[in-house]
Amino acid sequence: MKRKNLYLVITFFLINTLTAWAQRDGSHKLPKEETAQINAVLDAYLSTFNAKDLKGWEGTYHFPHYRLASGKMSVLEKAGLRDSAKVFGPLIKAGWDYSKWDHRNIIQASADKVHVDTKFTRYRKDGSAVGSYESLYVLTREDGRWAVKLRSSFAE
C-alpha cells in the first residue's frame, strides 16, 4: 500500500511540474491586458499598412524582422530600408485599397512571445475582395514593447 501511495505522489508531482513548465514556456492563454496589447499592435500594424504609412508600419516591427512568403524568407535588418512605392505599388496595381483582419487567435503564448493564427482579406475600393490569406504572426516583447518579429504568410 505504501508503494502505491508513493507512485500516486510521484505521479501527482510530475503532472503538476509538467503543467507548470508548459504554462511558463507556452500556453494558449494570456492575461486580458496582454491580449489587449497584442491586439493593439496588430491593429496598428494593419491601420498603418492601410494608410500606406511605411514608417508607421515598420514601427510595429521588431528588427531584424522576418517574413516567409512565396517560399522565400526575407529579412529586414532595420527600419527605413524599403521604398514605399515598391512595397505598396504592386498591391495597388493589383486593385488593393485596404485590408481587414478576419480573425486573430493566439494559439501559443509565453511571457515574451506569442504565436497568432491570423487571416486577413485584401479589398478593392468597391468593397469586393482581392483575396484572403492565412498567416502566422509571431510577436515578441523586447525592451518592454510588443511588436511583430516574424510573419509566415500564404500571401504573395
N, C-alpha and C positions, 0 to 999 in steps of 0.2 A: 504494500500500500504506500509506503514511503517513496518508493521509486516512481510510482505513478504520479504522486504529488510533485516530485521533483521535475518530472517531464512536463507536467502542466505549468509549473512555474517558469521553466526554461522556455517553453513554447510561448507563454504569455509575454515574457521578457523580449523574446525575439520579434514577435509581432509588433509590440509597442515600439521597439527600437527601429525596426524597418519602416514602420509607418511614419515615425518622426523624421527619419532620414529622408524618406521620399518627399515629405512635405517641405523640408528645408531645401532640397535640391530641385524641386519642380513639382508643383501640384497644378490643379486646374482652377484654383480659386485664389483671388486676391482680395484684400480688404476693399470696401467700396471706394475709398478715397484714391487708392492706387489704380483701380479700374477707371475711375473718372480721369485721372492723369493720363493714362494710356489713351483713352478715347479722345481727350483734348488734343494730344499730339497728332492722332490720326485725323481729327477734324481740321487742325491747322495744316497738316500735310496736304489734304485734299483741297481746302479752300485756297491755299497759296498756289497749288497746281492749277486750279480752275481760273485763278486770277492771272495766270501766266507770269507769276512773280518768282522768277528763278532764285533770287537771293532769299526771299522768304521761305520758299520750298526747301532749299538747302539748309535753312535754319532749323528744319525739323529732322535733320540727319545727325548722326554721329559719324565721324571720319576716323579711319578710312570707312567709306560706305560701299557696300557690295550689292550688286544686282545680278541675278541669274535669270536670263530670259532668252528665248530662242536658241537654247543650247549653248549660250555664251555667258561667262562670268565677266562682269565689268567691275572695275574698282575705281572709285573716285577718291583720290588721296586727300583732297581738301576742297573747300568751297571756292567758287569763282573760276573754275577751270573750264566751264562749259559756256557755249554761246546759246542764248535764249532762242534765237531763230532756228538753230539746229535741233534743240530739244522740242520746241512746240510746233515748228513749221510743218514737219511731216504729219503730225496729228491733225493740224488744221486743214492741211491739204486733203486728208482722208475724210474730212467732214466733221471732225470732233469740235465741239463747242464747250462741253463741261462733262464732269463725271460725278457719280454719286456712289456711295457705299451701298451695297445690297445687304451685306452682313459683315460683322466683325466679331469673331468669337475667340476669346482667349482659350487656347487649348492646353497650354503648359505655362507655368509661371514659377519664378523664384524671386528672391528679394531684388535681384538686379537684371533679370532677363525675362521677357515674355515672348511666346510664340502666338501669333494671332492669325487664325484662319480668316481670310477675307475674300470677298467677292465684290467687284465694282463693275459698273456699267458706264461706258462712254456714250454720250448723247450728242445729237446734232441740235442746232438751234430750234428746230421744229419739235423737239422732244422725242424724235424717233431714235432708237438705239443703233449705235455704230457696232457695238459688241460688248459682251460681258466676259469678265476674266476672273478666275480664281487665283489666289495668291497666298503666300505665306510671308508675313512680315515679322521680323524679329526686332524688338525694341529692347534697348539696354539702358540701364541707369548708370551714367558715368558723370562723375563730379556733381552728383546730386540732381542730375537732369535726365529725364526720359527722352529718347529720340530713336528714330529708325536707324538701325545698324545694317540690316540686310533685308533684301526683298527677293523672293523667288516667285516669278510670275509666269503665267501662261499667255500674257500679253506679249505682243511683238516688241 
